[in-house]
């Protein structure tokens, strides 16, 4: 007897968000990248269109406090964000650059706003791929920095972050005025995730300009919570919940390299194997698990982890329709 | 022990207490009960007093710096060490205040409405008996003579108690053997023997609420309501909600007895004044029906309420034995029958059963949702075939409690708010038309809706930076001034704070989550509900569209909403006047399925998604969100 395979047809699709703008579109990017648009659960090609997840490699404006294993591949460029970005694109095939302006942190380097803006411009000039720019996490400073970045990069159609429930207005306004996209970040909470999207949308920023950062946990640090939240977001989107229909971005590199298992030296834990392999695998496995949960943009750090995940994406994008 | 004389000003009342007593306790003893939401824990800041003279020790407590500077302290934290004079500001007094007696609602008073198709068969009846005077040959005892006459007249076997017997010989003879016998319908107990023609019989219907107590006096012979009275529940000095009362009852030695006495004192005071006003003797009141929540019933009857509060929340009983007034301490005829409404569970009590009875929840085909929003939010869903009930800890925010400028719906309470979105100017509607003193539930709901509409708060309830002097920052966050000191009745600004708004959103979220939980448990959609009955004083001033706009009540057509007023009291009246109704109430209590919301995740999930204005699932509130350009904005 032939097996009748049931297919779920979705009522709606994930919102498409376009990142970057070419010259004709008012920017300077060599191409744009579209994320989202899925009409099925992750990699269910047999049920509908599946969008290709993309990888944004992380670049920082100051030399980051990363373990040596992670800094090694970038040693020659780590002082110059532009060249660092270039290397990520040219040598490691990054789809996008994720520029984190940690140098702005008043508790840290406390770089002035114009220096932050200059870094953004430097990176924009160095690469042709679209850019994701986020602040240092200090609410007041980010307010100033991101507003200046938004203005200086007007037309580039950046993805700017992070908007949070208690602090979304100024960034939303900046994105509207200067035509950028926004990262709406919620603390692993489906309700706050949706509420934040409503709040941002009610300020009149279109749903196709919002990307969800649901907050994730790295492998071994609550990744299953992230998985279930992301699953609910995707199911909501496919069932027609407009306020959950945005593409999802995941801070993979940050979470994976926070894990003790990723960075603890082999001298302390001889049984765990070489830390260089461990960290890469920790990041790659975190990323691949989240791909299955419905991630659209992976924010990653180590080139080898990126290579492994790209390979995995290639395999997953082979059409399994029948 | 050192005796101290405490003089309270401006009342100029003195009382003697031992050193070490708190001012709060002394004031209670002096008959000047103070507000004490936290039950004397020093956290609510309501029992503010000023020591004029004498030695005290102040423990601390939560009090704004401004008041501290002005020399105020908290009565519960102020310990008397010697002879003192204490000034009590008027706002600290637990004043006897207006309690909802009149309903604006659709289900109006009046006997016909109350009884409907139930027969008038009151808890007691008066039977006139003509006894033959005893002779040397007709020499049966007084009791046998009386019972024989009763048997002959009514065909029932009367029950005689010792107390009645003790006076019977004189009663019969003074009446010249022509007597009126008051008889309890439930068990044919003889309650009273009086000369023929003088046997009046009255009954009390009592709504024993956590916050207020209302007593209705009825003439049991014709079912007419003679009068009503209400007052604050005197237990309020031991805390505002049932939880703090239970804690007081179970952790303080003698606490349960104090609470029992406080409840009794409240009821007896109201009923005594009612009786005096209408020239009725206590002895003539021969029946009482009491409807209260489960905790109140326990406390009134002196039953240990400890396990109501502790998981898995088990009450001592849901049905109470037939009682007499004497054994529980009601100041009416000691033999009077007392019926206490059955409960469903620890947090769905006799008040809800009474409400279900009065509103005929179990009599119709139509699917009805009964909601009582008070100190707790209780609700019942169902029709004549099934009933399911739950209680959600909504908190007393809609009763004005726990809100900076909150108050109950009484004169001076703001019941309506208008805010100009351009200028942020405010117009207030005040009950009674005078100057505002605070906000009651309906005013709070209106305020929330209007703040949101004017863009002063966003959908999460956070204040937005709007340029108006009314919005200001304090140490505790933002607050919005609704009335300036010069406009209010007490010369202080009336404000709503960021914390108040969060509190209200939690309360409304809990109520709505309760409704959703009930519906989901029986797999029904909101649209299936034919009728929503709002019970409690809260409903009388409530503006449904505002309550829908903030997501407190479901977005259903206004014509499906019915206000029923104090259904607990009306249910008690009905049960007092009609024995079949009382039997139905017993049946109702057994029939309702109780949904324990703390079991499982259902309620919590619903609650969290309801913490938004109106709701995270905007599609549940089409009338609030249509017209908003959500769809259009996507383009």
Interface residues (C-beta under 8 A of the other chain):
Chain A: X165 X166 X169 X189 X191 X194 X195 X198 X199 X201 X202 X204 X206 X207 X208 X242 X243
Chain B: X458 X459 X460 X462 X464 X608 X609 X611 X612 X616 X618 X628 X630 X633 X634 X635
